[in-house]
Amino acid sequence: MNQQPYTVVHAPVAPVVYGPAPVVATAHAQVVPVAPQAPVVPAPVPGAVEVITPDGRRVWGYAPVAPAAPVEAPPVRTAVPTWAKTTALLMTASAASMAMAAYALRVFAEAAATLAAALLLLAQVALVLAFVVALVAAVARRAVRSRDEPEAAPQPVQQTATATATATAGLFGRATATATATITNHR
């Protein structure tokens, strides 16, 4: 077998560099002498001022012109007064307080309505009991009078009184009161 040695096959290749083409001078430049500076004009242009340059020459130049009217200064920002800040904070706090008070009144109104219904029920029960007690007292008074005044034929007298009252208040408020009184008079 005819193989080339490893070093010949894997030898590095020389790099190729690309660059701009060299400039070829086709014409030669001539040096032209510069004429000396022109003398300063004795009569300057209106608004010109005589100026001395760093190399000592005197020339005419224009000086910066001051503006005809003064530039208006930007408006000065004024701070927000303390009373305005305080008022803004208090308005926010008072609005929140009023909202909470309105909510509390709504809850209280519901509770007050239930309480009022319960008190009305209690008053009805007390009224019924007052009638029963008055009836019992009247019967007892009559019995005492009948003992004091004897009659021809004493007969037992039995009296019964029953009173019932029912009231509802709200969703869960319900009360029923029943009172029964029985009186038997023996003469």
Secondary structure, 3 states (H helix, E strand, C coil): CCCCCHHHHCCCCCCCCCCCCCCCCCCCCCCCCCCCCCCCCCCCCCCEEEEECCCCCEEEEECCCCCCCCCCCCCCCCCCCHHHHHHHHHHHHHHHHHHHHHHHHHHHHHHHHHHHHHHHHHHHHHHHHHHHHHHHHHHHHHHHHHHHCCCCCCCCEEEEEEEEEEEEECCCEEEEEEEEEEEEECC
